[in-house]
Amino acid sequence: MNPTIANPYDSTAALIAELRTAGLQQHADELQLALDTGSSGTRIFMALRWQLEEMQKHELPESVREQTRFLGAYFSKALEMDT
């Protein structure tokens, strides 16, 4: 996995697609909803970070778990820099 994310929204879309491929439609739908209903900036990062943290509590394929950890860390860092 790349150490940086050029576009976190593209990376999140890729994660959503992988969740659907893995048969985890509910997680994909919840993450898509967080992306679709969040406003720009801090609010959407907070919604996505929360959803990623929730997903990590469940059994996920290792590739999906790795992506959720990475994106979660990215969004946490983005929130820290915003404050």
VMD Tcl script that builds the backbone (N, CA, C; Angstrom):
set m [mol new atoms 249]
animate dup $m
set s [atomselect $m all]
$s set {name element resname resid chain x y z} {
  {N N MET 1 A 0.844 -1.178 0.000}
  {CA C MET 1 A 0.000 0.000 0.000}
  {C C MET 1 A 0.887 1.237 0.000}
  {N N ASN 2 A 0.461 2.247 -0.733}
  {CA C ASN 2 A 1.225 3.484 -0.818}
  {C C ASN 2 A 1.231 4.210 0.517}
  {N N PRO 3 A 2.369 4.834 0.877}
  {CA C PRO 3 A 2.437 5.534 2.160}
  {C C PRO 3 A 1.664 6.844 2.170}
  {N N THR 4 A 1.268 7.358 1.008}
  {CA C THR 4 A 0.485 8.586 0.959}
  {C C THR 4 A -0.755 8.358 0.105}
  {N N ILE 5 A -1.722 9.215 0.288}
  {CA C ILE 5 A -2.953 9.135 -0.482}
  {C C ILE 5 A -3.057 10.404 -1.302}
  {N N ALA 6 A -3.037 10.267 -2.619}
  {CA C ALA 6 A -3.146 11.438 -3.486}
  {C C ALA 6 A -4.539 12.035 -3.377}
  {N N ASN 7 A -5.551 11.205 -3.345}
  {CA C ASN 7 A -6.927 11.664 -3.243}
  {C C ASN 7 A -7.677 10.718 -2.307}
  {N N PRO 8 A -7.962 11.149 -1.079}
  {CA C PRO 8 A -8.615 10.253 -0.125}
  {C C PRO 8 A -10.000 9.804 -0.580}
  {N N TYR 9 A -10.672 10.617 -1.385}
  {CA C TYR 9 A -11.995 10.226 -1.868}
  {C C TYR 9 A -11.890 9.073 -2.861}
  {N N ASP 10 A -10.877 9.098 -3.728}
  {CA C ASP 10 A -10.659 7.982 -4.649}
  {C C ASP 10 A -10.299 6.717 -3.879}
  {N N SER 11 A -9.477 6.852 -2.851}
  {CA C SER 11 A -9.095 5.698 -2.038}
  {C C SER 11 A -10.301 5.132 -1.306}
  {N N THR 12 A -11.177 6.015 -0.835}
  {CA C THR 12 A -12.390 5.563 -0.164}
  {C C THR 12 A -13.311 4.861 -1.156}
  {N N ALA 13 A -13.423 5.389 -2.358}
  {CA C ALA 13 A -14.236 4.744 -3.395}
  {C C ALA 13 A -13.680 3.361 -3.722}
  {N N ALA 14 A -12.364 3.234 -3.763}
  {CA C ALA 14 A -11.738 1.937 -4.026}
  {C C ALA 14 A -12.048 0.958 -2.898}
  {N N LEU 15 A -12.022 1.442 -1.655}
  {CA C LEU 15 A -12.354 0.594 -0.516}
  {C C LEU 15 A -13.812 0.149 -0.601}
  {N N ILE 16 A -14.705 1.051 -0.962}
  {CA C ILE 16 A -16.125 0.703 -1.104}
  {C C ILE 16 A -16.290 -0.397 -2.154}
  {N N ALA 17 A -15.609 -0.264 -3.271}
  {CA C ALA 17 A -15.684 -1.288 -4.320}
  {C C ALA 17 A -15.154 -2.627 -3.818}
  {N N GLU 18 A -14.062 -2.604 -3.071}
  {CA C GLU 18 A -13.496 -3.851 -2.550}
  {C C GLU 18 A -14.428 -4.495 -1.528}
  {N N LEU 19 A -15.077 -3.681 -0.703}
  {CA C LEU 19 A -16.046 -4.221 0.251}
  {C C LEU 19 A -17.187 -4.927 -0.481}
  {N N ARG 20 A -17.674 -4.313 -1.540}
  {CA C ARG 20 A -18.758 -4.931 -2.318}
  {C C ARG 20 A -18.288 -6.243 -2.948}
  {N N THR 21 A -17.076 -6.244 -3.485}
  {CA C THR 21 A -16.513 -7.451 -4.089}
  {C C THR 21 A -16.386 -8.566 -3.059}
  {N N ALA 22 A -16.049 -8.188 -1.815}
  {CA C ALA 22 A -15.882 -9.170 -0.745}
  {C C ALA 22 A -17.223 -9.610 -0.154}
  {N N GLY 23 A -18.337 -9.083 -0.691}
  {CA C GLY 23 A -19.650 -9.467 -0.185}
  {C C GLY 23 A -20.069 -8.725 1.066}
  {N N LEU 24 A -19.413 -7.628 1.362}
  {CA C LEU 24 A -19.713 -6.840 2.558}
  {C C LEU 24 A -20.527 -5.604 2.165}
  {N N GLN 25 A -21.686 -5.861 1.572}
  {CA C GLN 25 A -22.531 -4.800 1.028}
  {C C GLN 25 A -22.949 -3.786 2.092}
  {N N GLN 26 A -23.303 -4.257 3.300}
  {CA C GLN 26 A -23.753 -3.338 4.349}
  {C C GLN 26 A -22.649 -2.348 4.713}
  {N N HIS 27 A -21.425 -2.835 4.878}
  {CA C HIS 27 A -20.311 -1.932 5.189}
  {C C HIS 27 A -20.078 -0.956 4.041}
  {N N ALA 28 A -20.152 -1.462 2.811}
  {CA C ALA 28 A -19.967 -0.592 1.645}
  {C C ALA 28 A -21.037 0.486 1.608}
  {N N ASP 29 A -22.293 0.099 1.860}
  {CA C ASP 29 A -23.392 1.066 1.838}
  {C C ASP 29 A -23.241 2.114 2.936}
  {N N GLU 30 A -22.839 1.682 4.130}
  {CA C GLU 30 A -22.677 2.620 5.243}
  {C C GLU 30 A -21.542 3.598 4.972}
  {N N LEU 31 A -20.459 3.106 4.411}
  {CA C LEU 31 A -19.337 3.983 4.093}
  {C C LEU 31 A -19.714 4.941 2.963}
  {N N GLN 32 A -20.446 4.451 1.968}
  {CA C GLN 32 A -20.903 5.316 0.875}
  {C C GLN 32 A -21.847 6.392 1.408}
  {N N LEU 33 A -22.728 6.027 2.337}
  {CA C LEU 33 A -23.647 6.994 2.932}
  {C C LEU 33 A -22.881 8.078 3.680}
  {N N ALA 34 A -21.845 7.683 4.417}
  {CA C ALA 34 A -21.023 8.674 5.117}
  {C C ALA 34 A -20.373 9.623 4.124}
  {N N LEU 35 A -19.938 9.085 3.018}
  {CA C LEU 35 A -19.306 9.903 1.988}
  {C C LEU 35 A -20.328 10.827 1.323}
  {N N ASP 36 A -21.516 10.298 1.029}
  {CA C ASP 36 A -22.541 11.061 0.317}
  {C C ASP 36 A -23.214 12.128 1.172}
  {N N THR 37 A -23.391 11.869 2.462}
  {CA C THR 37 A -24.159 12.797 3.295}
  {C C THR 37 A -23.305 13.779 4.071}
  {N N GLY 38 A -22.020 13.543 4.117}
  {CA C GLY 38 A -21.152 14.469 4.839}
  {C C GLY 38 A -20.961 15.744 4.047}
  {N N SER 39 A -20.780 16.816 4.770}
  {CA C SER 39 A -20.469 18.059 4.071}
  {C C SER 39 A -18.971 18.077 3.794}
  {N N SER 40 A -18.511 19.106 3.159}
  {CA C SER 40 A -17.085 19.157 2.836}
  {C C SER 40 A -16.261 19.389 4.098}
  {N N GLY 41 A -14.994 19.091 3.990}
  {CA C GLY 41 A -14.053 19.396 5.063}
  {C C GLY 41 A -14.138 18.475 6.257}
  {N N THR 42 A -14.037 19.057 7.441}
  {CA C THR 42 A -13.916 18.306 8.686}
  {C C THR 42 A -15.074 17.350 8.916}
  {N N ARG 43 A -16.286 17.763 8.622}
  {CA C ARG 43 A -17.448 16.923 8.909}
  {C C ARG 43 A -17.404 15.599 8.150}
  {N N ILE 44 A -17.051 15.637 6.876}
  {CA C ILE 44 A -17.003 14.389 6.114}
  {C C ILE 44 A -15.850 13.514 6.592}
  {N N PHE 45 A -14.725 14.116 6.946}
  {CA C PHE 45 A -13.618 13.328 7.483}
  {C C PHE 45 A -14.024 12.641 8.780}
  {N N MET 46 A -14.754 13.357 9.634}
  {CA C MET 46 A -15.198 12.766 10.899}
  {C C MET 46 A -16.156 11.603 10.649}
  {N N ALA 47 A -17.088 11.767 9.720}
  {CA C ALA 47 A -18.042 10.697 9.415}
  {C C ALA 47 A -17.325 9.472 8.857}
  {N N LEU 48 A -16.409 9.696 7.943}
  {CA C LEU 48 A -15.665 8.580 7.359}
  {C C LEU 48 A -14.771 7.910 8.390}
  {N N ARG 49 A -14.111 8.696 9.222}
  {CA C ARG 49 A -13.244 8.110 10.244}
  {C C ARG 49 A -14.057 7.240 11.198}
  {N N TRP 50 A -15.229 7.731 11.612}
  {CA C TRP 50 A -16.072 6.955 12.517}
  {C C TRP 50 A -16.486 5.642 11.858}
  {N N GLN 51 A -16.916 5.713 10.599}
  {CA C GLN 51 A -17.346 4.507 9.902}
  {C C GLN 51 A -16.185 3.521 9.756}
  {N N LEU 52 A -15.005 4.002 9.456}
  {CA C LEU 52 A -13.839 3.124 9.338}
  {C C LEU 52 A -13.520 2.460 10.672}
  {N N GLU 53 A -13.626 3.216 11.775}
  {CA C GLU 53 A -13.381 2.637 13.097}
  {C C GLU 53 A -14.409 1.555 13.412}
  {N N GLU 54 A -15.676 1.791 13.051}
  {CA C GLU 54 A -16.721 0.791 13.270}
  {C C GLU 54 A -16.440 -0.483 12.477}
  {N N MET 55 A -16.002 -0.324 11.242}
  {CA C MET 55 A -15.724 -1.487 10.400}
  {C C MET 55 A -14.596 -2.332 10.971}
  {N N GLN 56 A -13.627 -1.702 11.614}
  {CA C GLN 56 A -12.488 -2.445 12.150}
  {C C GLN 56 A -12.894 -3.352 13.302}
  {N N LYS 57 A -14.077 -3.154 13.873}
  {CA C LYS 57 A -14.557 -3.991 14.972}
  {C C LYS 57 A -15.084 -5.338 14.472}
  {N N HIS 58 A -15.248 -5.490 13.160}
  {CA C HIS 58 A -15.839 -6.697 12.579}
  {C C HIS 58 A -14.784 -7.510 11.842}
  {N N GLU 59 A -15.153 -8.758 11.558}
  {CA C GLU 59 A -14.278 -9.618 10.771}
  {C C GLU 59 A -14.256 -9.119 9.332}
  {N N LEU 60 A -13.106 -8.740 8.863}
  {CA C LEU 60 A -12.949 -8.247 7.501}
  {C C LEU 60 A -11.795 -8.982 6.835}
  {N N PRO 61 A -11.839 -9.139 5.518}
  {CA C PRO 61 A -10.676 -9.691 4.818}
  {C C PRO 61 A -9.451 -8.816 5.100}
  {N N GLU 62 A -8.290 -9.418 5.157}
  {CA C GLU 62 A -7.076 -8.681 5.533}
  {C C GLU 62 A -6.823 -7.482 4.631}
  {N N SER 63 A -7.053 -7.611 3.334}
  {CA C SER 63 A -6.811 -6.471 2.442}
  {C C SER 63 A -7.742 -5.304 2.774}
  {N N VAL 64 A -8.982 -5.611 3.127}
  {CA C VAL 64 A -9.938 -4.564 3.503}
  {C C VAL 64 A -9.542 -3.960 4.845}
  {N N ARG 65 A -9.163 -4.813 5.794}
  {CA C ARG 65 A -8.747 -4.328 7.117}
  {C C ARG 65 A -7.546 -3.382 6.981}
  {N N GLU 66 A -6.603 -3.751 6.128}
  {CA C GLU 66 A -5.416 -2.920 5.911}
  {C C GLU 66 A -5.810 -1.554 5.343}
  {N N GLN 67 A -6.716 -1.549 4.375}
  {CA C GLN 67 A -7.165 -0.279 3.797}
  {C C GLN 67 A -7.914 0.571 4.820}
  {N N THR 68 A -8.756 -0.060 5.651}
  {CA C THR 68 A -9.501 0.728 6.637}
  {C C THR 68 A -8.559 1.349 7.656}
  {N N ARG 69 A -7.547 0.596 8.070}
  {CA C ARG 69 A -6.567 1.160 9.016}
  {C C ARG 69 A -5.837 2.345 8.395}
  {N N PHE 70 A -5.399 2.162 7.158}
  {CA C PHE 70 A -4.630 3.200 6.483}
  {C C PHE 70 A -5.460 4.462 6.280}
  {N N LEU 71 A -6.687 4.305 5.763}
  {CA C LEU 71 A -7.548 5.470 5.563}
  {C C LEU 71 A -7.950 6.096 6.895}
  {N N GLY 72 A -8.202 5.272 7.901}
  {CA C GLY 72 A -8.533 5.803 9.226}
  {C C GLY 72 A -7.412 6.665 9.775}
  {N N ALA 73 A -6.179 6.197 9.624}
  {CA C ALA 73 A -5.024 6.983 10.077}
  {C C ALA 73 A -4.907 8.275 9.277}
  {N N TYR 74 A -5.166 8.197 7.975}
  {CA C TYR 74 A -5.100 9.396 7.131}
  {C C TYR 74 A -6.118 10.430 7.587}
  {N N PHE 75 A -7.369 9.986 7.801}
  {CA C PHE 75 A -8.411 10.929 8.203}
  {C C PHE 75 A -8.157 11.479 9.603}
  {N N SER 76 A -7.621 10.657 10.501}
  {CA C SER 76 A -7.280 11.152 11.838}
  {C C SER 76 A -6.225 12.245 11.751}
  {N N LYS 77 A -5.211 12.019 10.930}
  {CA C LYS 77 A -4.151 13.018 10.760}
  {C C LYS 77 A -4.712 14.294 10.132}
  {N N ALA 78 A -5.614 14.148 9.161}
  {CA C ALA 78 A -6.227 15.319 8.530}
  {C C ALA 78 A -7.013 16.135 9.550}
  {N N LEU 79 A -7.707 15.451 10.460}
  {CA C LEU 79 A -8.461 16.164 11.494}
  {C C LEU 79 A -7.530 16.893 12.453}
  {N N GLU 80 A -6.433 16.251 12.825}
  {CA C GLU 80 A -5.467 16.894 13.718}
  {C C GLU 80 A -4.895 18.151 13.086}
  {N N MET 81 A -4.616 18.108 11.796}
  {CA C MET 81 A -4.035 19.254 11.104}
  {C C MET 81 A -5.054 20.378 10.936}
  {N N ASP 82 A -6.350 20.023 10.944}
  {CA C ASP 82 A -7.412 21.008 10.757}
  {C C ASP 82 A -7.680 21.802 12.026}
  {N N THR 83 A -7.282 21.267 13.185}
  {CA C THR 83 A -7.571 21.953 14.451}
  {C C THR 83 A -6.460 22.869 14.861}
}
mol reanalyze $m
mol bondsrecalc $m
mol representation Tube
mol addrep $m
